[in-house]
Amino acid sequence: MKQPIADVAVVGAGIIGTCIAERLQFEGKRVLLIDRQGPGEGCSKGNAGHFATDIILPLANFSTLLSVPRLLMDPTGPLTLRWRFLPQLFPWLMRFAWAAMPHKTAATIDALKRLNRPSIERFDALLKRTGLEHLMTQKGALTIYQKPESAVKNLAHLKKVSAHGVKVEHLTGDQIRELEPALTQDVAGGLYYPDTAHTINPYRLVTSLFESFIQAGGEFKKLQVEDFAFGEKGVELLTNGENIQAREVVIACGVYSKSLAKQLGYSVPLEAERGYNLTLPEPNVELNRPVTSFERSFVMTPMEDGLRLAGTVELASKDAEENWQRADILFEHASQILPGLNKSGATHWMGRRPSLPDSLPVIGRAPKHPQVIMAFGHQHLGLTQAAVTADLISELNNHRASKDLDAFAIERF
Ligand SMILES: Cc1cc2nc3c(=O)[nH]c(=O)nc-3n(C[C@H](O)[C@H](O)[C@H](O)COP(=O)(O)OP(=O)(O)OC[C@H]3O[C@@H](n4cnc5c(N)ncnc54)[C@H](O)[C@@H]3O)c2cc1C
């Protein structure tokens, strides 16, 4: 094996890999970031932009499980399963059901809190350090409901999350319209999370962090990594072009990390929870912060290039063709909440949330390959958890991992 050209090669330039690469480069390492596309072109490109520190209850929970059959009956609803992919997805679904058992969720909540709670403070520090603070807005977020009977479930949720330290208030419809005058008179109430934040452009966030990384001396190569070889000097990345030597490698390829992990002999139940967005460049209405509809399960986030409607889960193979109806239906929902909403010029997008069945990512060293660190599977919360993940990877890379990372270990599968 030749001399390593990098201390660390980070594979995957999504929000996770880019935050890790920027962080390690800032610490003085020689970092090479590799992606088969440009930075931020994967799932990190079109997400809802919400630093959702309030989401500390795992998606895999008992009440989600109970509502799955009803949700699946509605083809335009927030959750669909493309049935021909059921055999492929069955093992994931079984593990999801197991992770949703009440005795499993307490530990998952603790792990999610560890990743989510420091998120905004850590992003704030990162964005100030890189001069990008204008890309994050701290105005909180709302979850609204239109059916008065939804108050019961919202108040139960408030009780649960506030017991875990999430700052949240219940507001009446009028109080919500004071914060967001564009919302319909039908809004009956909702929950206000004052401590959350959003980015005005998730794609620009990744590409700007990437520029900071390059300016700090980081290097980028557009290559597809296909396998690894190991030697005394570190790891060799076998790619579709030149092969690369590095002392260590970080795998941060989102949902595509599954195949690279497999090359190393690790079987990980990582699947795509596909989500859609519809971005309205001239919405004709104004929101100030992310607003989630409780009954319709999607979020509307004001961004610099328009109003983004995002959400829904489509369980299918990651490479299955898109069903753009799932993006278009978001407009039907949003126009029931925002009178006068304008669709002209709308663009749609689909992204593959890299999801493990227990709603937690893999963060840690590969058990049989000390030169390999893994950072993938951040499901619905990759933006939220990226800066904190970069902290944890930095600790691992510097061999001073202070915190117990068992909850995120690949060995749990
Ligand atoms: C509709 C929707 C809304 C969302 N909203 C939010 C939100 O509001 N807040 C939040 O926190 N999260 C949200 N998410 C989730 C978030 O977007 C993801 O968790 C996050 O983008 C995952 O980032 P990543 O870096 O792991 O993966 P990606 O962004 O997918 O990046 C992986 C990169 O790896 C590269 N790659 C893959 N394989 C290889 C290979 N073999 N060699 C080289 N390169 C490779 C890809 O090209 C890609 O650039 C949302 C997701 C969706 C779909």
The ligand as a MOL file (V3000), in Angstrom:
LIG
                    3D

  0  0  0     0  0            999 V3000
M  V30 BEGIN CTAB
M  V30 COUNTS 53 58 0 0 0
M  V30 BEGIN ATOM
M  V30 1 C -38.9380 14.9380 2.6510 0
M  V30 2 C -37.8460 14.9320 3.7020 0
M  V30 3 C -37.8660 15.8860 4.7170 0
M  V30 4 C -36.8900 15.8760 5.7050 0
M  V30 5 N -36.8910 16.8570 6.6560 0
M  V30 6 C -35.9450 16.8770 7.6150 0
M  V30 7 C -35.9220 17.9190 8.5830 0
M  V30 8 O -36.7250 18.8340 8.5550 0
M  V30 9 N -34.9780 17.8770 9.5590 0
M  V30 10 C -34.0410 16.8690 9.6180 0
M  V30 11 O -33.2300 16.8730 10.5440 0
M  V30 12 N -34.0000 15.9010 8.6690 0
M  V30 13 C -34.9240 15.8700 7.6800 0
M  V30 14 N -34.9190 14.8920 6.7270 0
M  V30 15 C -33.9100 13.8330 6.8100 0
M  V30 16 C -32.5360 14.2810 6.3060 0
M  V30 17 O -32.6830 14.9160 5.0580 0
M  V30 18 C -31.5970 13.0690 6.1810 0
M  V30 19 O -31.5580 12.3720 7.4160 0
M  V30 20 C -30.1890 13.5100 5.8140 0
M  V30 21 O -30.2080 14.2770 4.6400 0
M  V30 22 C -29.2490 12.3310 5.6330 0
M  V30 23 O -27.9950 12.8610 5.3250 0
M  V30 24 P -26.7690 11.9560 4.8730 0
M  V30 25 O -25.6070 12.8410 4.7470 0
M  V30 26 O -26.6800 10.7810 5.8030 0
M  V30 27 O -27.2240 11.3270 3.4670 0
M  V30 28 P -27.2500 11.9800 2.0030 0
M  V30 29 O -27.6180 13.4110 2.0300 0
M  V30 30 O -28.1120 11.0770 1.1770 0
M  V30 31 O -25.7470 11.9130 1.5160 0
M  V30 32 C -25.1090 10.6920 1.1880 0
M  V30 33 C -24.0990 10.9800 0.0860 0
M  V30 34 O -23.3320 9.7830 -0.1390 0
M  V30 35 C -23.0360 9.7080 -1.5130 0
M  V30 36 N -22.7060 8.3120 -1.8220 0
M  V30 37 C -23.4980 7.2470 -1.6610 0
M  V30 38 N -22.8380 6.1230 -1.9650 0
M  V30 39 C -21.5950 6.4960 -2.3410 0
M  V30 40 C -20.4400 5.7780 -2.7600 0
M  V30 41 N -20.4220 4.4440 -2.8280 0
M  V30 42 N -19.3090 6.4760 -3.0760 0
M  V30 43 C -19.3050 7.8450 -2.9980 0
M  V30 44 N -20.3780 8.5650 -2.6060 0
M  V30 45 C -21.4970 7.8950 -2.2520 0
M  V30 46 C -24.2930 10.2190 -2.1900 0
M  V30 47 O -24.0190 10.6740 -3.5030 0
M  V30 48 C -24.7410 11.3370 -1.2540 0
M  V30 49 O -24.2750 12.6020 -1.6670 0
M  V30 50 C -35.8770 14.8760 5.6980 0
M  V30 51 C -35.8400 13.9330 4.6630 0
M  V30 52 C -36.8110 13.9630 3.6590 0
M  V30 53 C -36.7450 12.9530 2.5610 0
M  V30 END ATOM
M  V30 BEGIN BOND
M  V30 1 1 1 2
M  V30 2 1 2 3
M  V30 3 2 2 52
M  V30 4 2 3 4
M  V30 5 1 4 5
M  V30 6 1 4 50
M  V30 7 2 5 6
M  V30 8 1 6 7
M  V30 9 1 6 13
M  V30 10 2 7 8
M  V30 11 1 7 9
M  V30 12 1 9 10
M  V30 13 2 10 11
M  V30 14 1 10 12
M  V30 15 2 12 13
M  V30 16 1 13 14
M  V30 17 1 14 15
M  V30 18 1 14 50
M  V30 19 1 15 16
M  V30 20 1 16 17
M  V30 21 1 16 18
M  V30 22 1 18 19
M  V30 23 1 18 20
M  V30 24 1 20 21
M  V30 25 1 20 22
M  V30 26 1 22 23
M  V30 27 1 23 24
M  V30 28 2 24 25
M  V30 29 1 24 26
M  V30 30 1 24 27
M  V30 31 1 27 28
M  V30 32 2 28 29
M  V30 33 1 28 30
M  V30 34 1 28 31
M  V30 35 1 31 32
M  V30 36 1 32 33
M  V30 37 1 33 34
M  V30 38 1 33 48
M  V30 39 1 34 35
M  V30 40 1 35 36
M  V30 41 1 35 46
M  V30 42 1 36 37
M  V30 43 1 36 45
M  V30 44 2 37 38
M  V30 45 1 38 39
M  V30 46 1 39 40
M  V30 47 2 39 45
M  V30 48 1 40 41
M  V30 49 2 40 42
M  V30 50 1 42 43
M  V30 51 2 43 44
M  V30 52 1 44 45
M  V30 53 1 46 47
M  V30 54 1 46 48
M  V30 55 1 48 49
M  V30 56 2 50 51
M  V30 57 1 51 52
M  V30 58 1 52 53
M  V30 END BOND
M  V30 END CTAB
M  END
